[in-house]
């Protein structure tokens, strides 16, 4: 499968302490601002609060950090698809 373009808001969205969630089928992700960074989680099927987390990382709260989050999520999504074939 080709690279997915994750649609993130700008840095100002996270600086305002907003969370962002999204999904591709049963693959889900949550981005939560944390000080000067953003915690990024992947999980599946259920709501974030009760679902087991598949993976997590932290990126800096910047345009570059959001780009890194997108690249990391792409790798996680590819791994998810491989595991669920």
N, C-alpha and C positions, 0 to 999 in steps of 0.2 A: 504494500500500500504506500502511496505517496505521503509526503509531509502534510500535516494538518496545520491550517492557520488558526491558532487559538485567538479569539477576539477578546483582548483585554482592554480595560479602560486605561487611561493615562495615570501617571504617577500621582497626580493630584487627587484622584479617586481614592487611592489607598492612604494618602496623607490625611484624608478626612476620616480615616478609621473605618472605611467601608470594607465589607467582605465581598468576595466575588466567587460564585460557584457556576459550574457548567457541566455539561455531559455530552458524551458521544455514545449513544446506546446505553449500556450498563456501566461504562467507564465514566467515572465522575471525578471532579476535582474541586478543591476549595482553596482559595487564597485569602489569607488573613494577615492584615498589617500587624507588625510586632516591633515596636520601637523604630529603629532605622532600617528595618528589613520587612520582608514578607515571607510568611510560612506558607508553603505550598504542599498540599496533601492530595493523594489519590485514594480513591475507595470505589466500591461498586455497590450497585443495586439499592441499598437502603439510604436513609437520611444520614447526613454527616455525623450527627451526634451519637448514633448507635452503631454505625458501620465500622467494621475493622478497617484500619488504614492499610492500604497496600504499600505505600511508600510516602516519604516526606523529604523535603529539602527546604533550605532557607536561602533567599536571594536578597541582595541589597535593594532598597527602595529607590530605584533609578530606572531610566530608560534601558540601560544595559541590563539591570537586574530583571526587568520584565522580559527582555529578549532571552536571557538565560532561562527564565521560567518556562518560556515557550519551547525552547529546545529540550529542556528536561521533560516537559510534559509530552512532547513528541516521542522521546525515547521510551517513556513509561507506557504510552499508548501502543507503540509498536510491540513492546514486550507483552502487554495485555492481550493484544490480538493473537500473538504467537501462542500464548498459553491457553487461549480459549478457542482454538481451531478444532 
